[in-house]
Amino acid sequence: MAYTGASNKTISDNLKRLDALGARIILRCPVIPGLNDREDHFRQIGTLAESLCGVEQIDIQPYHPLGISKAEAIGKTVRHDEKNTPDKQTVGKYADTLRRYTSKPVFV
């Protein structure tokens, strides 16, 4: 909520609604250094994925700082660690962590 200004309740409710309707779901989850690169974050994603029948796969993606120049242009303060893109090995490590918490296919 600190970074988006809103809770993830709407996203969670929409995922549950889509699942109840039989939608095919792919979760795409960025790894953001210093923000969500923690085991508990991936445990929560795994728990969520397991609770939804329609999740076909989970894509773990490295964060890319393409929007930083725009944020700086409008006067937003950007943390230094937000400028870093995790390497493939680091993203793979978090994908392996996620696989411990879900039976859904996880891709990098």
GUNUBA-315954 format. One record per residue: residue number from 1; residue in one letter; x, y, z of N, C-alpha, C, O in turn. Coordinates in pm, whole numbers, padded with zeros to 5 digits. Layout:
NUM,A,X,Y,Z,X,Y,Z,X,Y,Z,X,Y,Z
...
***
This chain:
1,M,00081,-00118,00000,00000,00000,00000,00087,00126,00000,00048,00229,-00055
2,A,00203,00116,00062,00292,00232,00071,00339,00277,-00067,00367,00396,-00087
3,Y,00349,00185,-00161,00403,00220,-00292,00295,00249,-00396,00319,00323,-00492
4,T,00177,00192,-00377,00072,00210,-00477,-00039,00303,-00430,-00116,00355,-00511
5,G,-00047,00324,-00299,-00152,00408,-00245,-00285,00334,-00227,-00385,00395,-00191
6,A,-00285,00204,-00252,-00407,00124,-00238,-00370,-00016,-00192,-00258,-00061,-00212
7,S,-00465,-00083,-00129,-00440,-00221,-00088,-00456,-00313,-00209,-00501,-00270,-00315
8,N,-00418,-00438,-00191,-00434,-00535,-00300,-00567,-00609,-00290,-00587,-00710,-00358
9,K,-00658,-00562,-00206,-00788,-00628,-00188,-00865,-00636,-00319,-00925,-00740,-00349
10,T,-00866,-00529,-00397,-00939,-00531,-00524,-00881,-00636,-00618,-00956,-00710,-00684
11,I,-00750,-00643,-00624,-00686,-00744,-00710,-00721,-00884,-00661,-00756,-00971,-00741
12,S,-00712,-00906,-00531,-00745,-01036,-00474,-00892,-01073,-00500,-00922,-01185,-00540
13,D,-00982,-00978,-00479,-01124,-01003,-00505,-01149,-01035,-00652,-01226,-01126,-00683
14,N,-01084,-00961,-00741,-01101,-00987,-00885,-01048,-01124,-00924,-01109,-01193,-01006
15,L,-00933,-01163,-00867,-00879,-01296,-00896,-00976,-01405,-00852,-00999,-01502,-00924
16,K,-01034,-01389,-00733,-01130,-01487,-00682,-01254,-01492,-00770,-01309,-01599,-00796
17,R,-01299,-01376,-00816,-01416,-01368,-00903,-01388,-01438,-01036,-01469,-01517,-01085
18,L,-01273,-01408,-01095,-01234,-01473,-01221,-01224,-01624,-01204,-01269,-01700,-01290
19,D,-01166,-01667,-01092,-01152,-01809,-01065,-01289,-01876,-01055,-01309,-01986,-01108
20,A,-01382,-01811,-00987,-01517,-01865,-00971,-01589,-01877,-01106,-01676,-01962,-01124
21,L,-01552,-01791,-01200,-01612,-01794,-01334,-01544,-01894,-01427,-01585,-01912,-01541
22,G,-01438,-01958,-01377,-01368,-02059,-01456,-01259,-02003,-01548,-01218,-02071,-01642
23,A,-01214,-01882,-01521,-01111,-01820,-01605,-00979,-01893,-01591,-00947,-01950,-01487
24,R,-00902,-01889,-01700,-00764,-01939,-01698,-00676,-01823,-01655,-00682,-01715,-01715
25,I,-00595,-01845,-01553,-00519,-01735,-01491,-00370,-01763,-01498,-00324,-01873,-01469
26,I,-00296,-01661,-01537,-00150,-01663,-01529,-00110,-01549,-01438,-00141,-01433,-01466
27,L,-00042,-01581,-01329,00006,-01477,-01238,00143,-01432,-01286,00233,-01515,-01303
28,R,00161,-01304,-01308,00291,-01248,-01347,00340,-01161,-01232,00278,-01061,-01196
29,C,00452,-01201,-01175,00500,-01140,-01052,00643,-01089,-01069,00735,-01169,-01087
30,P,00662,-00957,-01064,00799,-00904,-01074,00875,-00922,-00943,00816,-00917,-00835
31,V,01006,-00943,-00953,01094,-00943,-00837,01155,-00804,-00829,01230,-00763,-00917
32,I,01120,-00730,-00723,01166,-00592,-00707,01265,-00588,-00591,01226,-00606,-00476
33,P,01394,-00563,-00621,01497,-00562,-00515,01462,-00465,-00402,01425,-00350,-00425
34,G,01474,-00516,-00280,01449,-00434,-00163,01303,-00415,-00129,01271,-00352,-00028
35,L,01214,-00467,-00210,01072,-00450,-00184,01001,-00583,-00161,00940,-00603,-00056
36,N,01009,-00673,-00258,00937,-00800,-00242,01028,-00922,-00258,00979,-01034,-00275
37,D,01157,-00901,-00254,01252,-01012,-00270,01274,-01081,-00135,01385,-01086,-00082
38,R,01162,-01135,-00083,01163,-01203,00048,01088,-01335,00036,00993,-01347,-00042
39,E,01130,-01431,00113,01065,-01562,00107,00916,-01553,00142,00835,-01620,00079
40,D,00880,-01470,00241,00738,-01464,00279,00651,-01412,00166,00535,-01452,00155
41,H,00703,-01326,00083,00627,-01275,-00032,00594,-01390,-00128,00481,-01402,-00175
42,F,00694,-01473,-00157,00673,-01584,-00250,00588,-01695,-00186,00517,-01765,-00257
43,R,00596,-01710,-00056,00507,-01804,00015,00363,-01759,-00003,00275,-01841,-00028
44,Q,00337,-01629,00011,00201,-01577,-00004,00150,-01595,-00147,00033,-01627,-00167
45,I,00237,-01573,-00246,00196,-01596,-00384,00160,-01744,-00404,00059,-01776,-00466
46,G,00244,-01833,-00351,00219,-01976,-00362,00088,-02016,-00296,00012,-02095,-00351
47,T,00062,-01961,-00179,-00062,-01990,-00107,-00182,-01941,-00187,-00283,-02010,-00197
48,L,-00171,-01821,-00242,-00279,-01767,-00325,-00301,-01857,-00447,-00415,-01892,-00478
49,A,-00195,-01893,-00515,-00207,-01977,-00635,-00273,-02110,-00603,-00356,-02159,-00680
50,E,-00237,-02169,-00490,-00296,-02297,-00451,-00445,-02285,-00420,-00519,-02382,-00434
51,S,-00488,-02166,-00378,-00629,-02148,-00342,-00718,-02124,-00464,-00840,-02125,-00452
52,L,-00658,-02104,-00581,-00733,-02075,-00703,-00718,-02189,-00803,-00606,-02223,-00842
53,C,-00827,-02247,-00845,-00823,-02360,-00939,-00778,-02319,-01078,-00720,-02399,-01151
54,G,-00805,-02193,-01116,-00778,-02149,-01252,-00636,-02107,-01281,-00603,-02076,-01395
55,V,-00550,-02104,-01179,-00411,-02062,-01203,-00341,-02172,-01281,-00323,-02284,-01233
56,E,-00301,-02138,-01404,-00232,-02234,-01490,-00081,-02226,-01475,-00011,-02326,-01492
57,Q,-00031,-02109,-01443,00113,-02094,-01424,00142,-01962,-01354,00056,-01874,-01344
58,I,00264,-01952,-01305,00313,-01830,-01241,00442,-01791,-01312,00534,-01872,-01323
59,D,00448,-01669,-01358,00568,-01617,-01423,00638,-01523,-01325,00579,-01425,-01279
60,I,00763,-01554,-01294,00844,-01466,-01210,00932,-01386,-01305,01005,-01442,-01387
61,Q,00923,-01255,-01293,00992,-01168,-01387,01084,-01071,-01313,01047,-01020,-01207
62,P,01202,-01045,-01367,01288,-00945,-01304,01229,-00805,-01323,01180,-00771,-01430
63,Y,01235,-00728,-01219,01192,-00589,-01226,01278,-00516,-01327,01399,-00538,-01333
64,H,01218,-00429,-01406,01296,-00345,-01496,01261,-00199,-01465,01145,-00165,-01448
65,P,01363,-00116,-01458,01343,00024,-01416,01307,00119,-01530,01350,00235,-01528
66,L,01230,00073,-01627,01201,00157,-01743,01121,00283,-01709,01131,00383,-01780
67,G,01043,00279,-01603,00963,00396,-01569,01031,00495,-01478,00972,00597,-01443
68,I,01155,00466,-01437,01224,00554,-01342,01246,00693,-01398,01226,00792,-01326
69,S,01286,00704,-01523,01311,00837,-01578,01183,00921,-01579,01187,01042,-01556
70,K,01069,00857,-01604,00942,00930,-01600,00911,00974,-01457,00866,01087,-01435
71,A,00934,00885,-01361,00908,00920,-01221,00995,01037,-01178,00947,01130,-01112
72,E,01121,01034,-01215,01212,01143,-01180,01171,01273,-01249,01185,01381,-01193
73,A,01120,01262,-01372,01080,01381,-01448,00962,01454,-01383,00947,01575,-01398
74,I,00878,01378,-01310,00765,01443,-01244,00792,01470,-01096,00702,01503,-01019
75,G,00920,01455,-01059,00962,01493,-00925,00948,01387,-00818,00962,01418,-00699
76,K,00921,01261,-00856,00913,01155,-00757,01052,01115,-00713,01145,01110,-00793
77,T,01066,01087,-00586,01192,01037,-00534,01199,00887,-00561,01106,00813,-00528
78,V,01308,00844,-00620,01328,00703,-00653,01440,00648,-00566,01550,00702,-00564
79,R,01409,00541,-00493,01512,00479,-00410,01620,00419,-00499,01592,00373,-00609
80,H,01742,00420,-00451,01855,00367,-00529,01832,00220,-00566,01860,00180,-00679
81,D,01780,00140,-00470,01765,-00003,-00499,01655,-00029,-00602,01646,-00139,-00655
82,E,01570,00071,-00632,01470,00054,-00736,01532,00064,-00875,01467,00034,-00975
83,K,01656,00107,-00882,01723,00121,-01011,01794,-00007,-01054,01850,-00013,-01163
84,N,01792,-00107,-00968,01864,-00231,-00996,01770,-00336,-01054,01656,-00350,-01010
85,T,01818,-00408,-01152,01744,-00519,-01209,01809,-00648,-01158,01930,-00666,-01176
86,P,01732,-00737,-01096,01793,-00861,-01049,01839,-00948,-01166,01775,-00951,-01271
87,D,01951,-01016,-01147,02001,-01103,-01254,01919,-01232,-01260,01841,-01262,-01171
88,K,01940,-01306,-01367,01862,-01427,-01392,01879,-01530,-01280,01784,-01599,-01244
89,Q,01999,-01540,-01226,02024,-01636,-01118,01943,-01600,-00994,01886,-01688,-00929
90,T,01937,-01472,-00961,01860,-01427,-00844,01711,-01453,-00865,01643,-01501,-00774
91,V,01660,-01421,-00983,01519,-01445,-01013,01491,-01595,-01008,01386,-01637,-00959
92,G,01583,-01675,-01057,01568,-01821,-01051,01561,-01872,-00909,01488,-01966,-00880
93,K,01638,-01811,-00821,01636,-01850,-00680,01497,-01827,-00620,01446,-01910,-00545
94,Y,01436,-01714,-00655,01302,-01686,-00602,01197,-01775,-00667,01097,-01809,-00602
95,A,01217,-01812,-00791,01126,-01907,-00855,01133,-02042,-00783,01031,-02106,-00761
96,D,01254,-02084,-00747,01270,-02208,-00672,01202,-02199,-00536,01141,-02296,-00490
97,T,01213,-02084,-00472,01146,-02063,-00344,00995,-02078,-00362,00929,-02146,-00283
98,L,00941,-02015,-00464,00797,-02023,-00490,00753,-02167,-00515,00645,-02207,-00471
99,R,00834,-02243,-00585,00799,-02383,-00615,00782,-02467,-00488,00714,-02569,-00490
100,R,00844,-02425,-00381,00827,-02498,-00254,00687,-02478,-00196,00643,-02557,-00113
101,Y,00617,-02374,-00240,00487,-02339,-00182,00369,-02362,-00275,00255,-02338,-00236
102,T,00394,-02407,-00397,00284,-02430,-00489,00314,-02548,-00582,00429,-02579,-00612
103,S,00209,-02611,-00624,00222,-02718,-00724,00202,-02665,-00866,00218,-02739,-00963
104,K,00169,-02538,-00878,00148,-02476,-01010,00282,-02457,-01079,00382,-02433,-01012
105,P,00287,-02467,-01211,00413,-02445,-01283,00463,-02301,-01264,00386,-02206,-01270
106,V,00593,-02288,-01239,00657,-02158,-01220,00761,-02141,-01329,00846,-02228,-01349
107,F,00756,-02027,-01398,00849,-01999,-01507,00923,-01868,-01481,00870,-01776,-01418
108,V,01045,-01862,-01530,01126,-01738,-01522,01133,-01681,-01660,01195,-01576,-01681
***
